[in-house]
Amino acid sequence: MKQKHLIILLVFICILTKVHSQQVDPNLKTKGYFSIVHPIFTTDANGVVYNFDHQYTVAFPMGINILKSKTIAYSFEFIPTIKTVDGISKQTNFTFHPGIIFRRPNNFNFLTRAAFETSGRFGFTFVFNKVYYKTNDYSYWFSIPVPFRFGNNAPASAGLGLQFGVTF
């Protein structure tokens, strides 16, 4: 019986010495970011609602970008949203916003994102992004997000926002 266990142990050790971990792509880089976004307006079948008209909405996108190459990256964004109406502020929504970044020359980027909101809405967002100041450690940028949302027994909507952020 002891001989059988010894043989199994030796086979197991031989197998373990042949197993190698996966190699990490040396071109792969990970960056984090934080930003603030001010929706300008949202439009649907009921009309146009402007931010700052009888309400104020602000969101704080933060996320992780995985830079695959000089032309493509993957992004995972998380967005808590705060709305103020009649002097009462509350956190009204949380969005999970995964997407692909198409990196272009001259620090210009185009992002396509899926959107999944705790409000029951879903959709996609196109984002036009420009890095305006870059150092070795940080990049400062602004974006124009264009969200399209559907679901939750509400009319389809589209909007426009202005976003400022820092990547580190």
C-alpha positions in Angstrom: 0.0 0.0 0.0 2.8 2.4 0.9 4.5 1.7 -2.4 1.3 2.6 -4.3 1.1 5.9 -2.5 4.7 6.6 -3.2 4.3 6.0 -7.0 1.2 8.3 -7.1 3.2 11.0 -5.3 6.2 10.7 -7.7 3.8 10.9 -10.7 2.1 13.9 -9.2 5.4 15.7 -8.6 6.6 14.9 -12.2 3.4 16.4 -13.6 3.7 19.5 -11.4 7.3 20.2 -12.5 6.0 20.2 -16.2 3.2 22.7 -15.6 4.1 26.3 -16.4 2.1 29.5 -15.7 0.7 31.6 -18.6 3.1 34.2 -19.9 2.0 37.8 -19.5 1.9 39.9 -22.7 4.6 42.6 -22.2 2.6 45.1 -24.2 -0.4 44.8 -21.9 -0.8 47.8 -19.6 -3.5 48.6 -17.0 -4.5 52.2 -16.1 -7.1 53.5 -13.7 -9.2 56.6 -14.0 -11.6 58.9 -12.2 -13.9 61.5 -13.8 -16.9 63.7 -13.4 -19.7 63.9 -16.0 -22.4 66.5 -16.3 -25.3 65.5 -18.5 -26.3 68.4 -20.7 -29.7 67.1 -21.9 -31.7 63.9 -22.4 -34.4 63.6 -25.0 -37.2 61.0 -25.4 -40.8 60.8 -26.7 -41.9 63.1 -23.9 -39.5 65.9 -24.9 -36.2 67.3 -23.9 -35.0 67.5 -20.3 -32.0 69.9 -19.7 -29.7 69.4 -16.7 -29.8 72.5 -14.4 -33.6 73.0 -15.3 -35.5 72.2 -12.1 -32.9 69.5 -11.3 -29.2 68.8 -11.3 -27.6 65.4 -12.2 -23.9 64.6 -11.8 -22.1 61.3 -12.1 -18.7 60.1 -11.1 -17.4 57.5 -13.6 -14.3 55.5 -12.5 -12.8 52.5 -14.1 -10.0 50.4 -15.4 -8.5 50.5 -18.9 -6.6 47.5 -20.2 -4.4 48.7 -23.0 -3.9 45.9 -25.5 -2.0 47.9 -28.1 -1.5 51.4 -29.4 -4.8 51.1 -31.2 -7.2 49.1 -29.0 -8.0 48.8 -25.3 -10.7 47.3 -23.1 -12.5 49.3 -20.4 -14.6 48.6 -17.4 -16.4 51.6 -16.0 -18.6 52.0 -12.9 -20.8 55.1 -12.5 -22.7 56.2 -9.4 -25.1 59.0 -10.3 -26.4 61.7 -7.9 -29.6 63.8 -8.6 -30.8 66.9 -6.8 -34.4 67.9 -7.1 -36.0 70.6 -4.9 -32.9 70.8 -2.7 -32.9 67.0 -2.0 -29.9 65.0 -3.2 -29.8 61.3 -3.5 -27.9 58.6 -5.3 -30.3 57.6 -8.1 -28.5 55.1 -10.3 -25.4 52.9 -10.7 -24.2 51.9 -14.2 -21.9 49.1 -15.2 -20.3 50.3 -18.5 -17.9 47.8 -20.2 -16.5 48.7 -23.6 -13.8 48.9 -26.2 -11.6 51.9 -26.7 -10.4 52.6 -30.3 -7.2 54.6 -29.8 -6.5 57.0 -32.5 -3.5 59.3 -33.3 -3.1 62.7 -31.7 -4.6 61.5 -28.3 -8.1 61.1 -29.7 -10.2 58.0 -28.7 -13.5 56.6 -29.7 -15.3 54.4 -27.2 -18.2 52.0 -27.6 -19.8 50.9 -24.3 -22.6 48.7 -23.3 -24.7 50.1 -20.4 -26.5 48.2 -17.6 -28.2 50.4 -15.0 -29.7 49.6 -11.6 -32.7 51.7 -12.7 -33.6 48.8 -15.0 -32.5 50.6 -18.1 -29.9 49.3 -20.6 -28.4 50.4 -23.8 -25.1 51.7 -25.2 -23.0 54.8 -25.1 -20.7 56.3 -27.7 -17.9 58.4 -26.3 -15.7 60.9 -28.1 -12.5 61.4 -26.0 -9.5 63.7 -26.3 -6.4 63.8 -24.0 -5.4 67.4 -23.6 -2.5 67.1 -21.2 -0.2 64.1 -20.7 2.7 63.4 -18.3 4.6 60.2 -17.6 2.2 59.4 -14.7 -1.1 61.1 -15.6 -3.3 62.0 -18.5 -6.0 64.7 -18.3 -8.8 64.4 -20.8 -12.3 65.5 -21.7 -15.1 63.5 -23.3 -18.5 63.9 -24.9 -20.6 60.8 -24.0 -23.7 60.2 -26.1 -25.9 57.6 -24.2 -28.8 55.7 -25.7 -31.1 53.9 -23.2 -34.0 51.5 -23.4 -36.2 49.4 -21.2 -38.0 49.5 -17.9 -41.3 50.6 -19.5 -39.9 54.0 -20.4 -39.5 55.5 -23.8 -36.1 55.1 -25.6 -33.9 58.1 -24.8 -30.7 59.7 -26.1 -28.5 62.3 -24.4 -25.4 64.3 -24.4 -22.9 65.0 -21.7 -19.6 66.6 -20.9 -17.0 64.6 -18.9 -13.6 65.6 -17.5 -11.1 63.1 -16.0 -7.7 61.9 -15.1 -6.0 58.6 -15.9 -3.3 57.3 -13.7 
